[in-house]
Amino acid sequence: FAKFAARILLSYIYEEVLGWNVAENSYEQLKTFHRRAFKSYLKRGVEIERLDPKLLKLDLNKLSDALDPSADLDFDYLGIQTLYDRYLIVDKTSDIPLRLETPQFFWMRVAMGLAVDEGDEMNDRAIEFYEVLSTFRFVSATPTLFNAGTRHPQLSSCYLSTTQDDLGHIFKV
């Protein structure tokens, strides 16, 4: 039931962000809808001063081709609801607030924010980061998820200064 409920919420997100309609469009069309909406999402995010303009310097065609909406099927309800409520960027400039991000736009935005200063490798690094994040092999801490790719890219909330990398030191056995 958690997966089924997640897919229902995902369909609402896709309708709000992409204009995809569960009654009219197929699941197979989601990749096309994502690819088509990706650039406008980034441009709108920059326009309303939520996203860093540096993101527009990346190869948006290459990055949009890397988006994989099938990765959303790994979410259960609590995960997608948490993203929806807390992490997906919302455009609050009109009377009705609208989410600008799907989960895959979110992961790619974070990856782009992490890779934006990687020079000639920034596009390849963004795709590598995206693939790690979107498949849940690694998920960054909340400050990175909230802020990577935004105009205020705080990427960490705490630092360990004197902890060695062994259990004996960590637990002071």
N, C-alpha and C positions, 0 to 999 in steps of 0.2 A: 504493500500500500504506500510505503514511503517513496518508492520509485514512481509509482503511478501519480501520486500527488505532485511530485517534483515535475513530471512532464506536463501536468496541467498548468502549473505556475510558469514553466518555460514557455508554453504556448501564449500565455498572456504577455510575457516579456517580449517574445518575438513579434507579437501584434503591435505592441506599443513602440518598439524600437525600429523594427524592420518593415512593418506593414504586411508581414506574412500572416495569412489567415488559415487556421486549421481546417476550415470547411472548404476553402477554395484552392489551397496550395498543398503540395506534397512535402513530405519530410525530405525527399531528395532535393527539393528546391532550396532548402535552407542555406546551403553553401553559396548558391548564386545570390540569394538575398543578402547574406553577410558580405560577400565580396562587393556587391553594388552599394551598400550603405556605409561601408567602412570609411571611405574618404570623407563623406559628408559628416559623419559622426565626429571625426577628428577636427575638421574645419569648424564645425559648430562649437565644439569644446574649446577651441582656441578663441573663437569669436566672443564667447561669453566669459572668457578669461578663467576657465576651469582647467584647461590643458596647456602645457608648455608649447609654444610655437615651434620649438626645435623638433618636435615630433613630425612636423610636416616636411622636414628635410630628408626623412628616411624614404626608401623606395616603397611607397604605399601599395603599388600594384603587387610587388613581390610579397609583401607582408599580408595583404588581403588574400592572396592565393594560398598562404600557409594556414589560414584560419580553418579549424576543423570543428564544426558544430556537433559532430557525433560525440565529441568529448563531453558534451553536456549530459549525455545519458548516464554518466558515472555519478552524477549528483543524486542524493536522496533529498527529501523535502526540506529537512532542517538546513542542509547546506545551501540550497538554492534560495530558501527564504532568508537566510542570513545575508547572502550576497545582495539580494533584492533590497532588503531593509537598510543595510549598512554600508555596502561597498560600491554598488553601481552608481556612477555619476548621474546626477539629476539636473536638468535644465529648469531652473526656477524663475526664469525671466518673464514667463507669460502667466496668465491667470491660472492655467492648469499645469502643474509641474509634470515634466515628462522625463523618463529615464532615457539617457543617451546610449547606454551600454547594454549589450548582451553579455552573458558570462565570457564568451570568447573574445569580445572586444575588450572586456576588462583585463583578461589575462594578457592579451597582446599589448594593451596600454602599459601595464606594469613592465612587461618585457622590453618594450620600446624605451621606457623611462630608464631602465637599468642599462640599456645598450647605447643610448644616445651619444655618449662620449667615447665610443669605441672606434672612432675614426673610420677608415675604409671597411672595417669589419662590422660596423654597427647593424647592418641588415641581417647578416648571418648570425650574429650574436643575439639579436632580438628574436629570431626564429628559434634558435637553440633554447633561450630562456623560456620562450612561449611554450615549446614542446614539453619542457620539464614542469612548468607551472600547470598547464592545462591538463596534464595527465596525473596530477597529484603526486609526482615523484618527489617534489619539494614544494612547499608553500611558505612564502616569506612571512615575516612578522607583520602585524597590523599596520605599523607606520609605513612600511614599504607598500603594502596593498592599497592603503588610502592615498598615498602621496606620489608614488612613482609615476612619472609622466605628467604631473600637474605643475603648476607654476611655483609650488613650494615643495620640492622633492626631498623631504626628510625621509631617510631610508632606514633608520634604526632608532630604537628607543632605549637601548641599554648597551653597556660595554663591560666586558670582563677584563680586568687588567692584570690580575696576578694568579689566575687559575691555570694550572698546568693541564695538559691533555691526558690525564689518567685518572681512573676511578679512585685510587688511593688518595690523591691530592684533593679531588673534588669532594669526597666524603670524609676526608681527614681520618682515614682508617689507621 
